[in-house]
Each structure stands twice: as structure tokens, then as C-alpha cells.
């Protein structure tokens, strides 16, 4: 099997995933996944597509991720892995979709507008 290259996004995080068959090695930005994502919740998030399809330890994954915080990065990686699994075998898409792993979360921070304190908050109004 050749290397499968996919992209996942969440908020301002962008994850590029390079996946090939192997022994289950997981490298994120040159570090081991357990070192990059210290909490077990984030580690479960990035491995969720494999758990759903019961493919733990069958693929080597190399990830380059940038932008946002670690939670956004973890969810971007999860989406990219799900897309890579669908690219390899299209029959798994309904199962991944059922668990909400194929949905791109488009929510982003609203920009600050001029003449205002923040995106929606206004400066205090003074009548006199």
C-alpha cells in the first residue's frame, strides 16, 4: 500500500496526515503522539477513527499539524485520518459518518469590527 495523504481542519488548525500500512506508529510534528498530546482524552480523539473501525495498530501515521490549540489540532487530525481511511476503502464511510467523524466543524472566531470593543461587544454608550 502506498502512502495516503489527506487534510483535516478544525477552527484554525490544519492537519496533514500521511498514512501507510504498518505497526501502529503515530508521529505528530516529529514527536510521539503520547508526548505531543499529554491527556488521554486527546489521545482517544486522534485514535477514534481506528477504534470505530477496529483497525488499531494496522497503520503508521505521520502528521504535520499547525494553528489553533491542542484540542482543535486533535480534532483536525481525527478528521484527516477518517478521510484517509475512506480514501483507502470507500465502504467504511457510512460507519464513520454515523459516529460524526466525517463532518468538518466550520466554526471559527468572528473577527473584531472597527468602532467596537470586540466582535459583537460595543463600547459603553454615554448619553451626556
N, C-alpha and C positions, 0 to 999 in steps of 0.2 A: 504494500500500500504506500502510495506517495504521500507527501505532506499536504494536509488540507489547511488552507489559510482563510480565516473569516474575521469579521469585525463585529464588535458589540459596543453599544453606547448606553449610558445612563447619566442623566443630567449633563455635566461637562466632562465626564470620564469617557475615555476611548480605550478599548482593549483590542489588541490584535493578537489572535490566537493561531499558533502553528501546531497542528495535531497530527500524530502518526501512531501507528500501532506499536506497542512496546510493553513495558513492565509497570506503568503507572507513575512515572516520574512527573513531577509538577513543579515547573520553574517559573517564577514571576519576577520580571526585571532582574534576572541574574541571581536571584535568591531562591531558596527553597520556599514553597508555599506556606509551610508552617511558621517560617521565620518572618515572611512578609505580612501574613495575616495572623496575628497572635491569638485572637479569640476563636473558640471552637465554632461559634455561630457563623463567622465569616468563612471559615474553612468548610463548613457544611454548605454554605451558599454557593461557593465555587464548584463544589463536587456534586451538587444536586442533580444536574442532568444525567450524570453517570449512575447515581443511586436509583433514579426513576427507571432507567432502562436496564439496571443490574449489569453494568459494564465496568465496575470498579476494577482498577489495575490492568485494563486492557489497552490503554492509550498513554503515550507520552505527550505531555502538553507543555509548550513553551509560550509564555505570554509576555507581551510588551504592553504596559498599561500606563496611562498618563492622565492628569487632570482630576479635579474633584477630590473627594475624601475617600477613605478606605471602604466605606460601605457602598458608595456609588461605583467604585472600581470593582468590588467583588460582584455586584450585580451585572456590570458590563461584561465581566469575564464569563459569568454564568450564561448570559445571552449568546455570547460568541461561541461558547462550547456547544450549546444547543444547536446553533446554526451549523456548526461543523459536523455534528452528528447527523443532521438532516441532509447535509450535502453528501455525506458518505452513504446514507441509507434513507431514502425518502419515506419509507413506510413507518418510521418512528415519529413523524411529525404530529399526528393526532394525539399520541400519548403525551408528548412534551407540551403540546398546546393545552391539554386537559389540566396540567399542573401549572399553567401560566408561565412557562419558561420561554415561549416564543414571542412574547409581547415586549416591544420596545417601549420603555417608560419615557414619554416625551417631556415630562415636567421639568422646567428649568426656572432659575431665578429670574424674576421680572426685572427689567432694567430700571435704574433710577431716572426720573424725569427732572428736567430743569424747573426751577421755581418751586420745587417740593423738597421735603426733608429726605424722603426715601421713595420707593416705587409708588406707594399709594398714600403714605402719610404726608400731610400738609404742614406748613409752618403754622404756628398759633396765630389765629385771627385776632386783630386788635381793632376795635371799633373806633377808639379815640386815641 
